[in-house]
């Protein structure tokens, strides 16, 4: 039985992920910006939330923690390096730790750069990874608390996952990312083809994520950067890009 993942739009461009294992009946929430739509989505499906998985401390990823915990009694799992900034956390995890969704094990991966203690949750048997604000469709997170060298290492590590791994990121940034990507790699035909699809989806108000590792390998200028220096150049250019 595969994990069922539900996309919950929140705020202006956030996605909260609700993941359910039918065999065990367990349900987890990844990065709840707010509580109400999460609780409504779970109730509509008859699912009981057992845990929250936070990838990093930013309020648009943890803002719903307290209310969801109050409503469900769930356990809040968060990055150990950001414990001081996530006071709602019950369990702190870091590289090498595992968390579970039913029989599925998620490996915790340290991916600092967007924030100093950012983590990702990789479920090898589920063929999926929750990456927060580290990897986006055709993009990567801004370097608020880390370095380009760290982000380059993150990109290389995520690129090494199986190509059919589904990537659940936390924002609908694909169209703006793609516009910059076309400038960074103007000769990339796979990228041009993808942007046609993205533009068509967004014109209909439809989401463009999740993505896959294989798709990012082919079209993401940050994952495709040849060095930390090139990633730094591309990140700086993207930060000021107004395409």
Residue pairs with C-beta under 8 A, 6 or more apart in sequence:
1 21
1 22
1 23
2 126
3 19
3 20
3 21
3 101
3 104
3 123
3 126
3 128
4 19
4 20
4 21
4 22
5 17
5 18
5 19
5 20
5 128
5 166
5 168
5 210
6 17
6 18
6 19
6 20
6 41
6 45
7 15
7 16
7 17
7 207
7 209
7 210
8 15
8 16
8 17
8 18
8 37
8 38
8 41
9 15
9 16
9 37
9 172
9 207
10 16
10 32
10 33
10 34
10 37
10 60
11 33
11 34
11 60
13 171
13 172
13 173
14 31
14 33
14 60
14 61
14 170
14 171
14 172
15 168
15 169
15 170
15 171
15 172
15 207
15 209
16 29
16 30
16 31
16 32
16 33
16 34
16 37
16 38
16 64
16 170
17 29
17 30
17 31
17 130
17 168
17 170
18 27
18 28
18 29
18 30
18 38
18 41
18 42
18 47
18 49
19 27
19 28
19 29
19 30
19 101
20 26
20 27
20 45
20 47
21 27
21 101
21 102
21 103
21 104
23 102
23 103
24 101
24 102
24 103
25 47
25 48
25 102
26 50
26 51
26 100
26 101
26 102
27 42
27 47
27 48
27 49
27 50
28 49
28 50
28 51
28 52
28 53
28 101
29 38
29 42
29 49
29 51
29 52
29 53
29 64
29 68
29 74
30 52
30 53
30 54
30 55
30 121
30 130
30 132
30 168
30 170
31 53
31 54
31 55
31 61
31 62
31 130
31 132
31 170
32 38
32 52
32 61
32 62
32 63
32 64
32 65
32 68
33 59
33 60
33 61
33 63
33 64
34 63
34 64
35 63
35 64
35 66
35 67
35 68
35 71
36 64
36 67
38 49
38 64
38 68
39 49
39 67
39 68
39 71
39 72
42 48
42 49
48 72
49 68
49 72
49 74
50 72
50 74
50 75
51 74
51 75
51 76
51 77
51 99
51 101
52 65
52 68
52 69
52 74
52 75
52 76
52 77
53 77
53 99
53 106
53 121
53 130
54 61
54 62
54 65
54 76
54 77
54 78
54 79
54 86
54 89
55 61
55 79
55 118
55 119
55 120
55 121
55 130
55 131
55 132
55 133
55 134
55 170
56 79
56 82
56 114
56 115
56 117
56 118
56 119
56 132
56 133
57 78
57 79
57 82
57 85
57 86
57 115
57 117
58 115
58 133
60 170
61 132
61 133
61 170
62 78
62 86
62 88
65 76
65 86
65 88
66 88
68 74
69 76
69 88
75 90
75 91
76 86
76 88
76 89
76 90
76 91
77 89
77 90
77 91
77 92
77 93
77 99
78 86
78 88
78 89
78 91
78 92
78 93
79 86
79 92
79 93
79 94
79 117
79 118
79 119
80 92
80 93
80 94
80 117
81 94
81 110
81 112
81 116
81 117
82 115
82 116
82 117
82 118
83 89
83 92
91 99
93 99
93 108
93 119
94 108
94 110
94 117
94 119
95 108
95 109
95 110
95 119
96 108
97 108
98 105
98 106
98 107
98 108
99 105
99 106
99 108
99 121
100 106
101 123
101 126
104 123
104 125
104 126
105 123
105 124
105 125
106 121
106 122
106 123
106 130
107 121
107 122
107 123
107 124
108 119
108 120
108 121
109 119
109 120
109 121
109 122
109 157
110 117
110 118
110 119
111 118
111 119
111 120
111 131
111 132
111 134
111 154
111 157
111 158
112 118
112 145
112 146
112 150
112 154
113 134
113 140
113 141
113 143
113 145
113 146
113 147
113 148
113 150
113 151
113 154
114 132
114 133
114 134
114 140
114 141
114 142
114 143
114 144
114 145
114 146
114 151
115 133
115 144
115 145
115 146
116 145
116 146
118 132
118 133
118 134
118 141
118 146
119 132
120 129
120 130
120 131
120 132
120 134
120 158
121 129
121 130
122 128
122 129
122 161
122 165
123 129
127 162
127 164
127 165
127 166
128 165
128 166
128 167
128 168
128 210
129 158
129 161
129 165
129 166
129 167
129 168
129 213
130 168
131 158
131 167
131 168
131 169
131 170
132 141
132 169
132 170
133 141
133 169
133 170
133 171
134 140
134 141
134 151
134 154
134 158
134 169
135 141
135 154
135 155
135 158
135 167
135 169
135 216
135 220
135 223
136 169
136 171
136 173
136 174
136 177
136 209
137 167
137 169
137 173
137 174
137 177
137 178
137 198
137 208
137 209
137 211
137 215
137 216
137 220
138 174
138 177
138 178
138 181
138 191
138 194
138 216
138 219
138 220
138 221
139 173
139 174
139 177
139 180
139 181
139 220
139 222
139 238
140 151
140 154
140 155
140 220
140 222
140 223
140 231
140 235
141 151
142 235
142 239
143 150
143 151
143 235
147 228
148 228
148 229
148 231
148 232
148 235
149 228
151 222
151 228
151 231
151 235
152 225
152 227
152 228
152 231
153 228
155 220
155 222
155 223
155 225
155 231
158 167
158 213
158 216
158 223
159 213
159 216
159 217
159 223
161 213
162 213
163 212
163 213
163 214
163 217
164 212
164 213
164 214
165 212
165 213
166 210
166 211
166 212
167 209
167 210
167 211
167 212
167 213
167 216
168 209
168 210
169 209
169 210
169 211
172 207
172 208
172 209
174 198
174 202
174 208
174 209
174 211
175 198
175 199
175 202
175 208
176 243
177 238
178 191
178 194
178 195
178 198
178 219
179 195
179 241
179 243
180 221
180 237
180 238
180 241
180 243
181 188
181 191
181 195
181 219
181 220
181 221
182 188
182 191
182 192
182 195
182 243
183 237
183 241
183 243
184 221
184 234
184 237
184 238
185 191
185 221
185 224
188 218
188 219
190 218
190 219
191 218
191 219
194 215
194 218
194 219
198 208
201 207
201 208
202 208
216 223
217 223
217 224
221 234
222 231
222 234
222 235
225 231
225 234
